[in-house]
Structure formats: structure tokens, C-alpha cells
Amino acid sequence: MIRFQGAVATASASLYMAKLCKHFRHKIAVEFDEHQATADFPFGLCRMYADAEQLRFDCEASDEGAAARIRAVLDDHLPRFARKDGLVIAWEPQGA
């Protein structure tokens, strides 16, 4: 199992997490409240945590290909919902 983390600094973390989850729930199982969320992708799991300063991602996948898909989905979707803020997820290097 591959675990990896990422984060993005934003004072609107809860808002953007909710937008992501509401979008994802049309295709996958998602549970969320204003502080945390779980998105169960067919290729892995991503937990999200929102606080006053950042949105954090704690993800796991069975292999590097699946991990790359999770990163790609989040890297593609978050900027759509945060267009005015220009958010980009900073992924931690593998094994950090």
C-alpha cells in the first residue's frame, strides 16, 4: 500500500472540501462534514482535513499508478472549484 500526503494553504478549506465532495459523490462513495472527508475512489482512498489555514489530503493506493490517478483527479478538480484563488496542491515527496 502506498500512502501519500498533500496540502494547500487556504482560509476556505472547508468550502473547497465540501465542493469536491459534493462533486465526487455523484460517482463514488463520499462521507464528509465541515472538518473532514473520505472519498473512496475505485483506485484508492483519500481522506481530507480542513482547518482555518489549509486543506490536507491523506491518501492511499495499491500501487504507484493508482496513486498517480488520485493525485491527477485532485490536481484537476481543486483548481476548477478554486479558480479565483489559484490553488495548487503541494504533494509531499514519496517516503517523506
Backbone as ProteinMPNN parsed JSONL, in Angstrom:
{"seq_chain_A": "MIRFQGAVATASASLYMAKLCKHFRHKIAVEFDEHQATADFPFGLCRMYADAEQLRFDCEASDEGAAARIRAVLDDHLPRFARKDGLVIAWEPQGA", "coords_chain_A": {"N_chain_A": [[0.846, -1.181, 0.0], [0.567, 2.184, -0.85], [1.103, 5.235, 0.682], [0.393, 8.685, 0.721], [0.714, 12.245, 1.038], [-0.687, 15.539, 0.833], [-1.105, 19.114, 0.636], [-2.801, 22.277, 0.742], [-2.625, 25.708, 1.147], [-5.202, 27.648, 2.404], [-7.788, 29.81, 3.432], [-10.303, 29.013, 3.026], [-10.749, 26.285, 3.262], [-12.681, 24.385, 4.22], [-14.923, 25.014, 2.661], [-13.983, 24.454, 0.014], [-13.364, 21.732, 0.274], [-15.914, 20.691, 0.744], [-17.123, 21.313, -1.718], [-15.601, 19.717, -3.479], [-16.305, 17.168, -2.476], [-19.114, 17.099, -2.81], [-19.221, 17.114, -5.559], [-17.766, 14.747, -6.212], [-19.402, 12.789, -5.05], [-21.343, 12.07, -6.846], [-20.359, 10.005, -8.304], [-18.786, 8.319, -6.717], [-18.399, 6.752, -3.435], [-18.713, 8.925, -0.748], [-18.039, 10.548, 2.288], [-18.611, 13.258, 4.43], [-18.043, 16.118, 6.563], [-17.892, 19.412, 7.965], [-15.213, 19.5, 8.673], [-13.75, 17.213, 7.965], [-13.272, 14.584, 5.518], [-13.954, 11.652, 3.53], [-13.109, 10.097, 0.598], [-13.85, 7.514, -1.476], [-12.318, 6.278, -3.927], [-12.346, 4.178, -6.885], [-9.768, 3.385, -7.284], [-8.344, 3.913, -5.011], [-8.117, 5.465, -1.714], [-8.969, 8.571, -0.243], [-8.474, 10.763, 2.352], [-9.594, 13.811, 3.655], [-8.809, 16.851, 5.31], [-9.919, 19.74, 6.79], [-9.014, 22.92, 7.98], [-8.661, 26.142, 9.574], [-6.583, 27.212, 8.124], [-5.634, 25.521, 6.089], [-6.14, 22.914, 3.6], [-5.831, 19.56, 3.859], [-4.62, 16.492, 2.486], [-4.729, 13.035, 2.813], [-3.814, 10.196, 1.507], [-4.231, 6.863, 0.102], [-3.151, 4.147, -1.902], [-3.075, 1.187, -3.966], [-0.914, 0.854, -5.687], [1.709, 2.625, -7.521], [0.643, 3.622, -9.906], [-2.108, 3.845, -9.343], [-1.931, 5.686, -7.27], [-0.976, 7.886, -8.675], [-3.231, 8.41, -10.229], [-5.105, 9.261, -8.294], [-3.839, 11.608, -7.386], [-3.894, 13.025, -9.82], [-6.667, 13.348, -10.28], [-7.407, 14.972, -8.083], [-5.651, 17.133, -8.476], [-6.676, 18.094, -10.844], [-9.38, 18.711, -10.279], [-9.566, 20.421, -7.923], [-8.467, 23.039, -8.65], [-10.484, 23.871, -10.417], [-12.69, 24.394, -8.78], [-11.641, 26.314, -7.193], [-10.954, 28.513, -8.659], [-10.699, 31.365, -8.53], [-8.856, 31.635, -6.502], [-6.582, 30.339, -7.331], [-5.46, 27.823, -6.487], [-3.052, 25.273, -5.796], [-2.174, 21.992, -5.179], [0.309, 20.988, -2.928], [2.187, 18.293, -3.065], [3.68, 15.945, -0.917], [6.973, 14.589, -1.139], [7.413, 11.148, -2.056], [7.721, 8.838, 0.581], [8.453, 10.713, 2.434]], "CA_chain_A": [[0.0, 0.0, 0.0], [1.299, 3.442, -0.944], [0.452, 6.378, 1.343], [0.983, 9.962, 0.331], [0.012, 13.397, 1.584], [-0.556, 16.827, 0.169], [-1.816, 20.192, 1.326], [-2.892, 23.562, 0.065], [-2.955, 26.774, 2.094], [-6.39, 28.418, 2.066], [-8.708, 30.095, 4.533], [-11.604, 28.464, 2.613], [-10.548, 24.841, 3.14], [-13.933, 23.664, 4.415], [-15.752, 25.279, 1.484], [-13.47, 23.724, -1.141], [-13.516, 20.313, 0.544], [-17.329, 20.38, 0.522], [-17.376, 21.354, -3.163], [-15.025, 18.498, -4.043], [-17.088, 16.008, -2.049], [-20.428, 17.138, -3.463], [-18.987, 16.726, -6.951], [-17.354, 13.346, -6.274], [-20.432, 11.855, -4.59], [-22.164, 11.638, -7.974], [-19.758, 8.81, -8.905], [-18.126, 7.449, -5.737], [-18.838, 6.89, -2.044], [-18.067, 10.046, -0.067], [-18.599, 10.988, 3.569], [-17.933, 14.49, 4.822], [-18.642, 17.165, 7.378], [-17.149, 20.641, 7.676], [-13.804, 19.395, 9.056], [-13.055, 16.068, 7.389], [-13.993, 13.859, 4.475], [-13.359, 10.448, 2.968], [-13.536, 9.816, -0.772], [-13.454, 6.142, -1.782], [-12.17, 6.105, -5.366], [-12.125, 2.771, -7.243], [-8.326, 3.137, -7.338], [-7.715, 4.284, -3.747], [-8.881, 6.198, -0.712], [-8.388, 9.857, 0.131], [-9.074, 11.469, 3.484], [-9.32, 15.246, 3.583], [-8.961, 17.537, 6.586], [-9.984, 21.19, 6.595], [-8.956, 23.779, 9.159], [-8.73, 27.571, 9.246], [-5.43, 27.631, 7.325], [-5.255, 24.644, 4.984], [-6.845, 21.68, 3.259], [-4.828, 18.497, 3.796], [-5.022, 15.244, 1.85], [-4.004, 11.847, 3.269], [-4.341, 9.231, 0.544], [-3.564, 5.574, -0.021], [-3.455, 3.421, -3.13], [-2.399, -0.11, -4.001], [0.343, 0.941, -6.436], [2.048, 3.986, -7.943], [-0.299, 4.039, -10.942], [-3.335, 4.27, -8.667], [-1.6, 6.918, -6.54], [-0.91, 8.954, -9.677], [-4.609, 8.736, -10.624], [-5.717, 10.072, -7.233], [-3.229, 12.94, -7.482], [-4.378, 13.681, -11.04], [-8.068, 13.745, -10.074], [-7.437, 16.113, -7.165], [-4.961, 18.252, -9.129], [-7.562, 18.6, -11.89], [-10.655, 19.221, -9.769], [-9.483, 21.534, -6.968], [-8.367, 24.351, -9.308], [-11.776, 24.238, -11.014], [-13.559, 24.946, -7.744], [-10.924, 27.404, -6.524], [-10.397, 29.292, -9.772], [-10.319, 32.727, -8.129], [-7.732, 31.578, -5.565], [-5.413, 29.741, -7.98], [-4.864, 26.84, -5.578], [-2.307, 24.127, -6.311], [-1.819, 21.087, -4.082], [1.729, 20.659, -2.75], [2.301, 16.894, -2.656], [4.944, 15.608, -0.262], [7.71, 13.542, -1.855], [7.173, 9.786, -1.583], [8.61, 8.415, 1.649], [8.851, 11.853, 3.281]], "C_chain_A": [[0.892, 1.245, 0.0], [0.48, 4.525, -0.259], [1.172, 7.636, 0.931], [0.091, 11.093, 0.813], [0.26, 14.628, 0.728], [-1.338, 17.859, 0.951], [-1.836, 21.431, 0.45], [-3.326, 24.594, 1.102], [-4.158, 27.557, 1.576], [-7.235, 28.629, 3.313], [-10.097, 29.535, 4.242], [-11.555, 26.944, 2.465], [-11.851, 24.06, 3.247], [-14.856, 23.819, 3.209], [-15.282, 24.449, 0.288], [-13.566, 22.216, -0.945], [-14.962, 19.894, 0.286], [-17.659, 20.369, -0.967], [-16.819, 20.106, -3.849], [-15.905, 17.291, -3.729], [-18.463, 15.966, -2.707], [-20.315, 16.745, -4.932], [-18.676, 15.226, -7.047], [-18.484, 12.387, -5.928], [-21.394, 11.429, -5.7], [-21.641, 10.336, -8.581], [-19.153, 7.833, -7.906], [-18.729, 7.668, -4.354], [-18.014, 7.978, -1.363], [-18.798, 10.297, 1.245], [-17.863, 12.255, 3.955], [-18.768, 15.31, 5.787], [-17.773, 18.399, 7.144], [-15.652, 20.556, 7.977], [-13.039, 18.245, 8.406], [-13.936, 15.356, 6.374], [-13.228, 12.605, 4.094], [-13.963, 10.23, 1.594], [-12.965, 8.456, -1.162], [-13.449, 5.938, -3.301], [-11.999, 4.619, -5.681], [-10.642, 2.391, -7.201], [-7.604, 3.579, -6.073], [-8.615, 5.128, -2.871], [-8.185, 7.516, -0.407], [-9.184, 10.452, 1.286], [-8.654, 12.928, 3.388], [-9.615, 15.863, 4.94], [-8.893, 19.038, 6.344], [-9.864, 21.896, 7.937], [-8.926, 25.228, 8.686], [-7.624, 28.026, 8.294], [-5.137, 26.773, 6.11], [-6.234, 23.497, 4.779], [-5.769, 20.624, 3.052], [-5.439, 17.241, 3.183], [-4.129, 14.129, 2.368], [-4.583, 10.682, 2.467], [-3.571, 7.92, 0.587], [-4.063, 4.868, -1.275], [-2.634, 2.137, -3.154], [-1.063, -0.071, -4.732], [0.557, 2.376, -6.914], [1.115, 4.501, -9.034], [-1.598, 4.553, -10.345], [-3.097, 5.563, -7.892], [-1.552, 8.102, -7.503], [-2.307, 9.366, -10.131], [-5.295, 9.594, -9.574], [-5.162, 11.49, -7.291], [-3.781, 13.704, -8.684], [-5.818, 14.16, -10.886], [-8.134, 14.985, -9.184], [-6.768, 17.34, -7.78], [-5.816, 18.882, -10.229], [-8.794, 19.3, -11.306], [-10.532, 20.418, -8.831], [-9.347, 22.889, -7.667], [-9.663, 24.805, -9.982], [-12.674, 24.93, -9.999], [-12.938, 26.15, -7.052], [-10.284, 28.331, -7.55], [-9.898, 30.659, -9.327], [-9.107, 32.747, -7.197], [-6.474, 30.957, -6.167], [-4.707, 28.694, -7.135], [-4.194, 25.691, -6.32], [-1.895, 23.277, -5.112], [-0.312, 20.84, -4.086], [1.794, 19.232, -2.208], [3.666, 16.664, -2.029], [5.651, 14.532, -1.074], [7.433, 12.18, -1.226], [8.195, 9.424, -0.52], [9.063, 9.532, 2.566], [8.289, 11.701, 4.67]], "O_chain_A": [[1.852, 1.333, 0.765], [-0.694, 4.717, -0.574], [2.396, 7.66, 0.805], [-1.118, 10.929, 0.976], [1.256, 14.74, 0.014], [-2.137, 17.52, 1.825], [-1.013, 21.606, -0.448], [-4.282, 24.374, 1.845], [-4.142, 28.066, 0.456], [-7.375, 27.731, 4.143], [-10.974, 29.574, 5.104], [-12.255, 26.382, 1.622], [-12.098, 23.163, 2.442], [-15.497, 22.856, 2.789], [-16.096, 23.811, -0.378], [-13.826, 21.49, -1.904], [-15.206, 18.853, -0.325], [-18.4, 19.5, -1.427], [-17.482, 19.508, -4.697], [-16.212, 16.491, -4.613], [-18.92, 14.9, -3.117], [-21.217, 16.112, -5.481], [-19.26, 14.521, -7.871], [-18.527, 11.276, -6.457], [-22.186, 10.508, -5.5], [-22.372, 9.639, -9.284], [-19.018, 6.647, -8.207], [-19.464, 8.627, -4.123], [-16.784, 7.956, -1.395], [-20.027, 10.262, 1.299], [-16.64, 12.332, 3.829], [-19.995, 15.222, 5.831], [-16.986, 18.417, 6.198], [-14.895, 21.443, 7.581], [-11.814, 18.296, 8.306], [-15.158, 15.5, 6.366], [-12.019, 12.505, 4.304], [-15.184, 10.185, 1.443], [-11.749, 8.266, -1.177], [-14.436, 5.489, -3.884], [-11.547, 3.866, -4.818], [-10.302, 1.212, -7.095], [-6.374, 3.618, -6.054], [-9.739, 5.461, -3.248], [-6.958, 7.573, -0.323], [-10.401, 10.622, 1.204], [-7.504, 13.238, 3.078], [-10.548, 15.456, 5.632], [-7.93, 19.542, 5.766], [-10.522, 21.524, 8.908], [-9.148, 25.497, 7.505], [-7.716, 29.109, 7.717], [-4.464, 27.229, 5.185], [-7.034, 23.161, 5.652], [-4.905, 20.763, 2.186], [-6.629, 16.971, 3.346], [-2.905, 14.26, 2.363], [-5.703, 10.239, 2.719], [-2.427, 7.863, 1.039], [-5.229, 4.975, -1.653], [-1.628, 2.015, -2.454], [-0.172, -0.868, -4.438], [-0.306, 3.234, -6.733], [0.825, 5.697, -9.081], [-2.129, 5.574, -10.783], [-3.964, 6.436, -7.86], [-2.032, 9.19, -7.182], [-2.547, 10.545, -10.392], [-5.99, 10.551, -9.914], [-5.919, 12.46, -7.249], [-4.099, 14.888, -8.58], [-6.152, 15.264, -11.316], [-8.841, 15.941, -9.503], [-7.258, 18.459, -7.625], [-5.688, 20.073, -10.51], [-9.198, 20.358, -11.789], [-11.326, 21.352, -8.936], [-10.062, 23.821, -7.3], [-9.907, 26.005, -10.101], [-13.334, 25.921, -10.31], [-13.638, 26.92, -6.396], [-9.198, 28.865, -7.326], [-8.8, 31.072, -9.7], [-8.409, 33.758, -7.108], [-5.403, 31.043, -5.567], [-3.477, 28.679, -7.072], [-4.697, 25.203, -7.332], [-1.332, 23.79, -4.145], [0.269, 20.52, -5.123], [1.495, 18.99, -1.039], [4.683, 17.129, -2.543], [4.997, 13.655, -1.638], [7.244, 12.072, -0.014], [9.39, 9.668, -0.689], [9.957, 9.335, 3.389], [8.514, 12.559, 5.524]]}, "name": "protein", "num_of_chains": 1, "seq": "MIRFQGAVATASASLYMAKLCKHFRHKIAVEFDEHQATADFPFGLCRMYADAEQLRFDCEASDEGAAARIRAVLDDHLPRFARKDGLVIAWEPQGA"}
